[in-house]
Amino acid sequence: MSQAELKTLAARALSMLDLTSLNDGDSEADIVALCDKAKSPLGRPAAVCVWPRFVALAKSELAGTGVKVAAVANFPDGAADIDRAVADTEEIVAAGGDEVDVVFPYRALMDGDAAIGAALVEAVKQACGDRAALKVIIESGALKTDARIRQASDIALEAGADFIKTSTGKVPINATPAAAKTMLEAIKAQGRGAFKAAGGVRDAKTAGAYLAMADDILGPDWATPETFRFGASGLLTDLHAVLSDRADLGGDAAASDY
């Protein structure tokens, strides 16, 4: 791949990035710094993703930029607690959040209860209304098998998910090409939905491999910021390095990886 092609790829991936900070000790200063990164002249990400309590601050910091604000619900444990997931969602929407990333009750599914996952996604989708897009995190690394990943993907999409997302970034195995393939195939089969690869995508070439897969399965014009996201803030440093011809920047080990 030529340097020009790599730059084109990096710009495409940057436009699909959810720049994220979901550390337990996040402060207002951390969120302001995150939003400052989103305003880089090298290109804007699709969204920033934060805890619900920081949505209003992020909206204020990003006003007029076109960068969306997402926040997490039922995170990171994915408890089979519909009331909690709905309460988190209502908090996000009331604060002006554009997107909700909710964790599917994947442990319940692994224990044989598929109904609670469908019910939770339906309830959260209703709480989003037409004010916020819904991303459902299925935790593919914990589900492990293609059959379970496909089952969770199908349940989430059928219950109203706008996106299906691989991971919370809080488990040992996050986004993988195999899980992405299964999830993209579920989207193709249902004829609706979008995809987010979260965790483990650290450089432009890896991002390019995921985009090539989406192009192959769903067509070369399918993957846009409205249909495809990366949840891997460590990716930002490499994308900026490519776009600014500064290979010395390297990876950002301190960045969130969700």
C-alpha positions in Angstrom: 0.0 0.0 0.0 1.4 3.4 -1.0 1.6 6.2 1.5 -1.2 8.1 -0.4 -3.4 5.0 -0.1 -2.6 4.7 3.6 -3.5 8.3 4.2 -6.9 7.8 2.4 -7.5 4.8 4.6 -6.5 6.6 7.7 -8.9 9.5 6.9 -11.7 7.1 6.3 -11.1 5.2 9.6 -10.8 8.5 11.5 -14.3 9.6 10.3 -15.6 6.3 11.8 -13.9 6.5 15.2 -15.7 6.7 18.5 -13.1 8.4 20.6 -13.7 7.0 24.1 -12.9 7.5 27.8 -14.5 5.1 30.2 -12.0 4.9 33.0 -13.3 4.6 36.5 -11.5 7.7 37.6 -12.5 10.0 34.7 -12.9 13.6 35.7 -14.3 16.7 33.9 -10.8 17.6 32.9 -10.3 14.2 31.3 -13.5 14.7 29.2 -12.5 18.2 28.1 -9.1 16.8 27.0 -10.9 14.0 25.1 -13.1 16.5 23.3 -10.1 18.6 22.5 -8.6 15.6 20.7 -11.9 15.3 18.7 -11.3 18.8 17.3 -8.0 18.0 15.6 -7.4 19.7 12.3 -6.4 16.3 10.9 -10.0 15.2 10.9 -13.0 14.7 13.2 -14.1 11.4 14.6 -17.7 10.2 14.4 -18.4 10.5 18.1 -17.0 10.6 21.6 -18.2 8.0 24.1 -18.3 8.8 27.8 -20.0 7.9 31.1 -23.6 9.2 31.3 -22.7 11.9 33.9 -20.4 13.6 31.3 -22.8 13.8 28.4 -23.9 17.4 29.0 -20.3 18.5 29.4 -19.2 16.7 26.2 -22.2 18.2 24.3 -21.1 21.7 25.4 -17.5 21.1 24.5 -18.4 19.7 21.0 -21.1 22.2 20.1 -20.9 23.1 16.4 -18.3 20.4 15.5 -20.6 17.8 14.1 -19.1 15.2 16.5 -21.8 13.1 18.2 -21.9 12.3 21.9 -22.4 8.7 23.0 -22.6 7.2 26.5 -22.8 3.7 28.0 -25.7 2.0 29.7 -25.6 -1.3 31.7 -21.9 -1.0 31.5 -19.6 -2.9 31.7 -21.2 -5.9 33.4 -24.3 -6.4 31.1 -26.5 -7.4 34.0 -30.0 -8.8 33.2 -31.5 -5.7 34.8 -33.9 -3.9 32.4 -34.8 -1.2 34.9 -31.1 -0.2 35.3 -30.4 -0.2 31.6 -33.5 1.9 30.9 -32.6 4.3 33.7 -29.1 4.8 32.3 -30.6 5.4 28.9 -33.1 7.9 30.1 -30.2 9.8 31.8 -28.2 9.9 28.6 -31.1 11.0 26.4 -32.2 13.7 28.9 -28.7 15.1 28.9 -28.8 15.4 25.1 -26.8 12.2 24.2 -26.9 11.3 20.5 -26.1 7.6 20.9 -26.5 4.9 23.6 -24.1 2.0 23.9 -25.9 -0.7 26.0 -24.4 -4.0 27.1 -26.5 -7.0 26.1 -27.1 -9.5 29.0 -24.6 -11.9 27.5 -24.2 -14.0 30.6 -27.9 -14.7 30.7 -27.7 -15.8 27.1 -24.9 -18.1 27.9 -27.0 -19.6 30.7 -29.8 -20.3 28.2 -32.0 -17.2 28.6 -32.4 -15.5 25.3 -35.7 -13.8 26.2 -34.2 -11.3 28.7 -31.8 -10.0 26.0 -34.6 -9.3 23.6 -36.7 -7.6 26.3 -33.8 -5.4 27.5 -32.9 -4.2 24.0 -36.6 -3.5 23.2 -37.0 -1.5 26.4 -33.8 0.5 25.8 -34.8 1.2 22.2 -38.1 2.5 23.4 -36.3 4.8 25.9 -34.1 6.1 23.1 -37.1 6.9 21.0 -36.2 8.9 18.0 -33.7 11.0 19.9 -30.7 8.6 20.1 -29.3 5.7 18.1 -28.8 2.4 19.9 -25.6 0.4 19.8 -25.9 -3.0 21.5 -22.6 -4.5 22.9 -22.8 -8.3 22.6 -19.4 -9.0 24.2 -18.4 -11.4 21.5 -15.1 -12.4 23.3 -17.1 -13.8 26.2 -19.7 -15.5 24.0 -16.8 -17.2 22.1 -18.6 -19.4 19.6 -19.8 -18.3 16.2 -23.2 -19.7 17.0 -23.6 -17.6 20.2 -22.2 -14.5 18.6 -24.7 -14.9 15.7 -27.6 -15.6 18.1 -26.8 -12.5 20.2 -26.5 -10.4 17.0 -29.8 -11.7 15.6 -31.6 -11.0 18.9 -30.2 -7.5 19.2 -31.0 -6.6 15.6 -34.5 -8.1 15.7 -35.2 -6.2 19.0 -34.3 -2.8 17.4 -30.6 -2.3 17.7 -29.2 0.3 15.2 -25.7 -1.0 15.7 -24.3 -4.2 17.0 -20.9 -3.8 18.8 -18.3 -6.4 19.6 -17.1 -5.5 23.0 -16.9 -3.4 26.1 -13.1 -3.5 26.1 -13.2 -4.8 29.7 -12.7 -8.5 28.9 -9.6 -10.4 27.7 -10.8 -10.9 24.1 -12.4 -7.9 22.3 -12.9 -7.4 18.6 -11.6 -10.2 16.3 -11.9 -10.7 12.6 -13.9 -13.9 13.1 -16.5 -12.2 15.4 -16.7 -9.2 13.0 -17.4 -11.6 10.1 -20.2 -13.3 11.9 -21.8 -10.0 13.0 -21.5 -8.5 9.5 -23.1 -11.6 8.0 -26.0 -11.2 10.5 -26.5 -7.6 9.4 -26.5 -8.7 5.7 -29.0 -11.5 6.4 -31.4 -9.2 8.2 -31.0 -6.4 5.7 -30.6 -3.7 8.4 -28.2 -2.6 11.1 -24.7 -1.2 11.5 -21.5 -2.5 13.1 -18.9 -1.4 15.6 -15.5 -3.1 16.2 -14.4 -2.2 19.7 -11.1 -3.1 21.4 -7.9 -4.2 19.9 -7.8 -2.1 16.7 -4.5 -0.2 17.2 -3.3 0.9 13.7 -4.6 2.0 10.3 -3.7 -1.2 8.6 -5.7 -3.3 11.1 -8.6 -0.9 10.7 -8.3 -1.3 6.9 -8.6 -5.1 7.3 -11.9 -4.6 9.1 -13.2 -2.2 6.5 -12.1 -4.5 3.6 -14.2 -7.2 5.3 -17.2 -5.0 5.5 -16.7 -4.0 1.8 -16.5 -7.6 0.8 -19.6 -8.7 2.8 -21.9 -5.7 2.4 -20.5 -3.8 -0.6 -17.9 -1.1 -1.2 -20.3 1.7 -0.5 -21.8 0.3 2.7 -19.3 1.3 5.4 -19.8 5.0 6.4 -19.8 6.7 9.8 -23.6 5.9 9.9 -23.0 2.2 9.4 -19.5 1.4 10.8 -17.5 2.5 13.8 -14.3 1.7 15.6 -14.3 1.9 19.4 -10.5 2.0 19.9 -9.2 5.3 21.0 -5.6 4.0 20.9 -6.1 4.0 17.1 -6.2 7.8 17.0 -2.5 8.2 17.6 -1.6 6.0 14.7 -4.2 7.6 12.4 -2.8 11.0 13.3 0.7 9.8 12.6 -0.2 8.6 9.2 -2.1 11.7 8.3 0.7 14.0 9.5 3.6 11.8 8.1 4.9 11.4 11.7 5.6 7.7 12.1 7.5 8.5 15.3 4.2 9.1 17.2 3.7 5.4 17.7 0.9 3.8 19.7 -0.8 5.4 22.7 -0.7 2.8 25.4 -2.6 5.1 27.8 -5.6 5.5 25.6 -8.9 3.8 26.3 -9.6 0.8 24.1 -13.4 0.4 23.9 
